Amino acid sequence: MQTSVPATSTGNKSHQPLVPVGRMLPFVLITALFFLWGVPNNLNDILIRQFMKSFEISRLQAGLVQSAFYLGYFLLAIPAGQLMRRAGYKAGILTGLCLYGVGCFLFWPAAIVGQYWFFLTALFVIASGLAFLETAASPFIVQLGDPETSEQRLNFAQSFNPLGSISAVLVGSRFIFSGIELKPAQVAALQAQHQYQDYLRSETLRVIVPYLVLGAVVLLWAILIARTPFPHTGLDYSRATLEKDHSRPVWQRRHFVWSVLAQFLYVGAQVGAWSYLISYVQTYTGIAERSASLWLTGALAVFTAGRFVSTALLRFFPAHLLLGAFAVLNAGLATAAALRPGWFGVGCLLTMCFFMSMMFPTIFALGIKGLGTHTKTGGSLLVMSIIGGAALTPLMGKLADSSGLGMAYTVPAVCFVGIAFYAFMRSQPRPGDADA
């Protein structure tokens, strides 16, 4: 039963509670998932740099880390949505946590074997689990309270996602990066002593402990969720109801179709921007690897601040207009970082993170608004659009290898232009698009 305070005559969002009475425990448990899946997302940024060293591969090849990761999202999102239509959000979340934990534990044999493909397989399994979590968690948070506060509620919950990202960078830079960066003469000396392969193997083994600890935490959280009752979200997904449902399918709703494209562009921009940030800082400022990783931590801190500020701003500004304004600003900042690499460009990229912060949850909430019984299907398709991270990150790597790392940031710039078009021109449902 809906227990939130009814809307006032003014319709002011500030009068609506973010979380209805009696639903705080499941809200907290699911909000924690946003933190937990922020960790592997940004450990990938550490892995890209680490694997370039330990496997001696190019930026393009290292970009396959993101390709394997987001391919898991793409392939498992629809099965996740179908499972939840039959068994509910809780079943999807538990399935996702189990896959996530197993993928983390696979890092141990992957490191022992020392094969790049094995790591990519483990990352695919982790991402498969995250596909279930994201397909379930975001719609669940949106539907947990009043529709008028859905964008605020999802932005608040997703504010804990970058906190997980910051934790990942801090842990990764401390426990995965060794701080040893060999010069060509040192490499030649180790090769002459037949010790270079031992050095590379020791660098590979450094990934084991962080992932084993993460896997244990994830499986513990699965136990907590399994023991917690979940409230009904207000939508009837029974077989009888679905058979009588003749509402328009999601692909006939313009605002939803465009939201999938916008999410594809956003995730591609975000993942690409962060994946090469450490390399960007090192290349154009000359500072060491560990010091450069601190700038990624700073970028994530700015991103986190942006999430909380955006949550507050959404009380006063329409979500689509705020999204469009932030996208325009980011298009300019990414272009400046591409054309003026150096400390100025680093500053632009950090500022860009502030304005990126509200994009994913806002696009998601705008996209599934009014879908009714199609909400879980819509949510799974929006999660599939995360494949943008797999498609555009190697493109940035290819451009970086051919034209310089700075020019690679023209890719996010173009993505933000597309997001601005969506926000201003295509984000609102047309008459008949939203279910009653």
N, C-alpha and C positions, 0 to 999 in steps of 0.2 A: 504494500500500500504506500502511496506517495505521502511523505511526511514533511515535505518542505513547506516553508511559509508561502502562501499564495501571493501572486504578483499584485503590486499596488496599482492604482489607477494610472500612475505616471509611467509604469513600465520600467522604472529605473533599476538597472542591474544591481546597484548597491543594496537594494532591499531583499535580494534573493540570497539565501545561504548557499555557499559553495557545496557543502556536504549536508544532506538531510540528516535529521536526528536518527540515531540508531544505526547509521551506516559508516561510522568513523573507522572501526577496526578493519573491515575489508578495504576501505579507501586507503588506509595507511599501508596495509600489506601489498596492495597493488601499486601504490605510488613508489614503494621501495623497489619494485621491479624496474622502474625507469632508471634508478640508480644502477641496478645490477647489469642492465644491458648497455649502459654507457661505458662500463669497464672494458669489455672486449672490443667495442667499436673503436676506442681510442688506444687500446693496446696495439691495434693494427698499425697505427702511425709509428709506434716504437718498433714493431716487427719489420716494417718496410725498411727502416734504416738499418736495423740489426741484420736482416737477411741480405741486404746489399753487401754488408761486410762479410758475414759468415759463409755465404754461398757465392760471393763474388759475382753478383748479377747486376744488370743495368736497371735504371729507374723504370723502364717499361716492363721488364720481367718482375721487378719487385711490386709493381702495380697489380700483378695477378693476385696478391694477397687480398686486395679489395674486391677483385673480380670473383674469386672463389667465395668470399664472404657474402657478397650481395647476391650471388647466384643462388645461394641457399634461401635467402628471402624470396626471390622470384619464384622458385620451383615449389616451395612449401606453403606459400601464403594461401593459395586456393584450397589445398587439402585442409589447412588449419581452419579456414572459414566453414568448410563443409562439416568438419568434425564438430565445431561449436554450434552449428545449426541443429545438429542431432543431439549433442550431449551437453551443451552449455559452455559458458565462459570458463568455468572452473576446470573442466576436463582439458580444455585447450591450454590453459596456463600450466597445469601439471605436466602435460606432455612436453610443452616447451622447456620447462625447467629440467626435466630428465634428459632431453637431448642436449641442452646447454651443458649440463654437468658432464655427460659422457664425452662431449667434444673437448672439454677442458682436460679430462684425464687422458685423452689420446695424445696430448702433447708430450707425455712421458715416452711412450714407444717411438713417437716421431723423432724426438731428439736423440734417442738411442740409435735408431736406424740412420739418422742424419740425411734423410732425403727430403728435398723441397716439396715434392708432390704429397708426401705424407702430412706435412704441416698444412698444406692447402686443403687436404681432405678433412683434417681436424677442424679447420676454420669453417668449412662447409657444414659440418655437423653442428657446430656452435650456432652458426647463422640460421640453420634449419629450426633450431629451438627458439631463437629470437623471433623468427617469423611467426611462430605460434604466440609468443608473448605479446608482440606488437599488434597482431591481428585481434587479440583478446583485450589487452589492457586499455588501449586508447578508446575503443567504442564503449567499454565497460565504464570508464571514467566519465565519458560524455553522457551516458545514459543514467548515471548514478544519481543525478539531481535534476534541477529545473533546466529546461532547454535554453532559457535566457542567459544562464551563466555557464553554458557548456564550454565556450572558448576560454573563459577565465579558468574554469576548473581544470581543463586539460593543460593549459599553459602552466598553471601552478604545479600540477603533478609532474609535468615534464621538466620543471625547473630543477628537479633532482637528478635528471639525466646527465647534465654537464658536471654535476658534483661527482658522479661516477667516472666521468671522463677525466676530470682533474686527478682523482685518485689513481686512475690507470696510468696517467703520464708520470705522476710522482713515483709510483711503485715501479713502473717500467724503467724509468731513467735511473732509478737506484739499483734495482735488482737484475735488469736485463742488460742495460748498457754497462760495460766494464770500465769505461773511461780510458781504455787503451786504444789509441789510434796510431797505427804504425805508419811510418814514413817509408817511401820506396826503398831506401837503403836498409831499413830494419827488416822489411819483407824479404829482400834479397839475402840478408844474413841468415834469417830463419830458414829460408829455402835451402841455402847451402848446408845448413846443419840438419836438414830433414826434420825440422820442428814446426814448419809453417802449418801443416795440416793439423797438428795437435792444437795449435793456437785457434784455428778456425773451428775445430770441434768443441773446444772449451767455450767459445762464444755461442755456439749453438745450444749447448747444454744449459746455458743460463736462463732459458725460457721455462724450464720444467717447474721450479718451485712456485712462481707466481700463478701458473695455471692450475696446479694441483690444489693450492689453497682456495682459489676462486671456485673450482669445481665443488669442493667440500661445502663452501658457503651456500652455493646455489642449491645443492641437494638438501641442506638443512632448511632453507626457505621453502622448498617444496613440501616438506613435512609440516611446517607451520600452516601453509595454505590448505593443505589436505584436511587439517583438523579444524578449519574455520568455516562456518556456514556463510553462504553468499546470499544476498538479497535478490529478489526478482527485480529486473530492470524495467518492467512495465510493458514489454513487448511480448506478444504471444507467438512463439515459433512452433506450435504444435502442428502435427501433420494436417489436421482438419482445417486449421486456419490458413496454412500455406496453400492448400488445395483450392480454397475459395478466394485467394488473393489474386486479383486481376489488375493490380496497380502497375504502372509503367516500369519496365526493367531499368536497371541503372544505366545501361548504355544509351537509353533514350532521354536521359536527363543531362542537359548541356552543362550545368554547373558542376556535376560530378565528373563527367568525362574530362573537362578542362582541369579539374582538381588533380586528377591522376597525372596529367602531363606536367602540371606545375610542381607536383611532388617529385616527379622524375628529375626535373631540372634542379629543384632545390637540393635534393640529396646528392646529386652529382656535383653541384657547386660546393656544398659543405664538405663532403668527403675528400674531394680533390684539393680544396683549399687547405685542409688540415693535414692531408697525407704528405704534402710537399713543403709544409711550413718550416720544419726543422732544416731541410735542405736549403730552402730559400734563405733563411737566416744565416746559415753557415756560408753559403755561396757569396752573399752580398755584404756580409759584415765581417767575415773571417774569424768568428768566435768558435770555440770548441764545441764538440757534439753535446756534452752534458749541459753546457751553458745554453746552447741553442734549444735544447728540450725544455728549458725553463720558460722560453718564450711561448712554446705551445701551451704550457701550464697557464701562463698569463692570458693567452687567448681564450682558453676555456673558462678562466675566472671572469673575464669580460663577458663571455657568452652567458654564464650563469647569472651575472648581474642583470644582463639584458632580459632574461626570462622573467625575473621577479619584477623588474620595472615595467615590462610589457603587460604582465598580469594586472598591475595597477592601472596602466593606461587604458586597458580594455574596458574598464568601468565607465570611461568617459568618451571613447572614440569607437566608431564602428570597426569591427575586426578587419573587413576587407580594405577599408581606406588606410588603416595603419599598416597593413601588410604591403599595400602598394607603395606607400611613401617610403617604407624601409627598403623595399626592393630597388627603387630608383636610386636611393643613396648608396646602396651596395654596388650597383652597376658602376657608379662613378668611382667608388673606392677601389674596386677590383681593377678597373682600367688604370687608375693612378699607380697601383702596385706593379702592374705590368710595364708601364712606361717609365716609371721612376724607381727602379729597384735600388735597394739600400735601406738605410734606417728609416727614410721617409716611407718607403714601401712597406716596411715592417709595421710602422704605425698605422698605415691604411688598413692592413690586414687585421690588426687587432681591433680597430674600430669597426671593421666589417663584421666581426664576430658578434658585436653588440646588436647590430641590426638583423643578423641572421637568426637570432635566438628565438624569436616568436614564430618563425615561418612554418616549421614542420607541424606543430600542434594546431596552428591556426588554419592552415590549408586542410589538415585532416578534419577538423571540426566543421569547417565550411563545406567540405565535400560530402560528408555523410549526413548533414542536416536535412531532415525531411524525408529520409529514405525509408523510414518505417521498417517493415519486415525484411527489407533488402539491406539493412544496416550491416549485418555481418558479412554479406557478400561484398558490399561496398568497401568495408574496412579491409578485407583481404586483398582487394584489387589495389587499394591505396598502399598497402604494405608491399605488394608486388612492384609498385613503381619505385621502390627503393633500389631496384636494379640500376637506376641512374648512377649510383655509386660505383658499380662495376663497369658501366659503359663509358663514363666520362673520365674516371681516374686514369686508365691507360692512355686515353686521348691526351690528357695533360702531360703524361710521361713522355709520349711520343713527341709532342710539341716541345717539351723541355729538352729532349735529346737533340732535336733538329734545330730549334731556334733560340734556345736559352730558357732557363727556368722562369725568368720574369714573364716572358710572353705566354707561358702556359696559363697564366692567370687571366688571359682574355676569355678562356672557356667559362669560368664562373661569371664573368661580366655579362656574357651573352645570356647565360642562364637567368640572371637576375632581371634582365630586360623582359624575358618571357614571363617571369613570375609577376612582374608589374602589370603586364597586359592582362594576365588572368585576374589579378586582384581588382583592377579597375573596370574591366569589360566583361568578364565571364564568371565571376564567383557567386553571383546571386541567382537563386532558382527562378526560372520563368513560371508564369501561372500554369498550374497543373503539374509542375515538377515535384512538388513536395506533397507527401501523403498527409492526410488529415490526422 
